[in-house]
Amino acid sequence: MGGYLQRMKTLLRPKAVLPGDLVAIAGLSAPMFDDDRLLRRGIGVLEGMGLRVRVAPLVETQTRRWWSAGTAQQIADELNTLLRDPQVRAIIAHTGGNTVASYLDLIDLDAVRADPKPILGYSDISLLNLFLHGQTGLVGFHADLATHGMGGDWFDVLDAARRDELAALYLRVLAGEAPIALPPGGDWECWRPGRARGRLLGGLLNRIVRLQATPYALPAGAFDGAVLFWEEVRRPLEWVWNDLHLLRLSGVLDRIAAMAVGVPQQVSTEYPDPPTLREVVLDVVGDRDLPVLGQVDFGHRSTNLLLPVGVTAELDATGRALTLLESATVR
């Protein structure tokens, strides 16, 4: 645990990503499933930010193996190639899926340490970012995907003004600006009042729990004073309740300073008289003095604000605000 806590004190911040830099769109989990139109639109969004874009081979050739963009070795080899390429300044997953756990032990961690670069994505990609943060201290980015995010929801859900606002936010965070008050796209909800500061730590709830069942689990001390953020998709409400109890039993809820809950998708139950997600969360939190901010703009049903793992933020549940207090990258 001491090694991890030392890495937390000296975060491995990626180099800043600036207009003109090269971004690679990679198949880090699921393959392309007739997503060409979404990919083209996602490329357009990134190019509209002034970034140059390269589509990695597994995406370009639409390679697939079962539910994955390739074998574990193929995906790891492609990721490692991008990590070692000095021209590539950021990597963004084209989509999520159910693959990352298969290749965590094949990643070149020395390449991450030698040339840290942002890895952007959510869903299954949150497992990758939590793993890399735990092993190297790398600041990962819970962010929209290239296809179903930037190429899909940014057009299907957002108007042009909000797209421009999100694009500007991404550029500011990736450039290392701070502080930044994250701009709500909807009505955030105060589920339990209060204000706290701490390092952002989180992702897809079931991936957080899965990581803790591996040798790469974050030690208990990693959660000390953290702002835990999580979202969930296509899970029965009772499973969410159980996963939160697993975090409670492991001591996580006694260590964190605050909690941010994203917009859930297809989280429900067939049991009669079902509770709301808010009621489930507060039931598990119990009488802990823990500010909880709900319906924050991240998750599978929402376009995603950029949340850098490991960076200090202030969560004000009473004022319904979330602010990044320090730089996520370095010049």
Buried (B, 14 or more C-beta within 10 A) or exposed (E): EEEBEEBBEEBBBBBBBBEEBBBBBBBBBBBBEEBEEBBEBBBBBBEEBEBBBBBBBBBEBBBBBEEBBBBBEBBBBBBBBBBBBEEBBBBBBBBBBBBBBBBBEEBBBEBBBEBBBBBBBBBBBBBBBBBBBBBBBBBBBBBBBBBBBBBBBBBEEBEEEBBEBBBEBBBBBBBBBBEBEBEBBEEBBBBBEBBBBBBBBBBBBBBBBBBBEEEBBBBBBBBBBBBBBBBBBEBBBBBBBEBBEBBBEBEBBEBBBBBBBBBBBEBEBEEEEEBEBBEBBBEBBEEBEBBBBBBBBBBBBBBBBBBBBBBBBBBBBEEBBBBBBBBBBEE
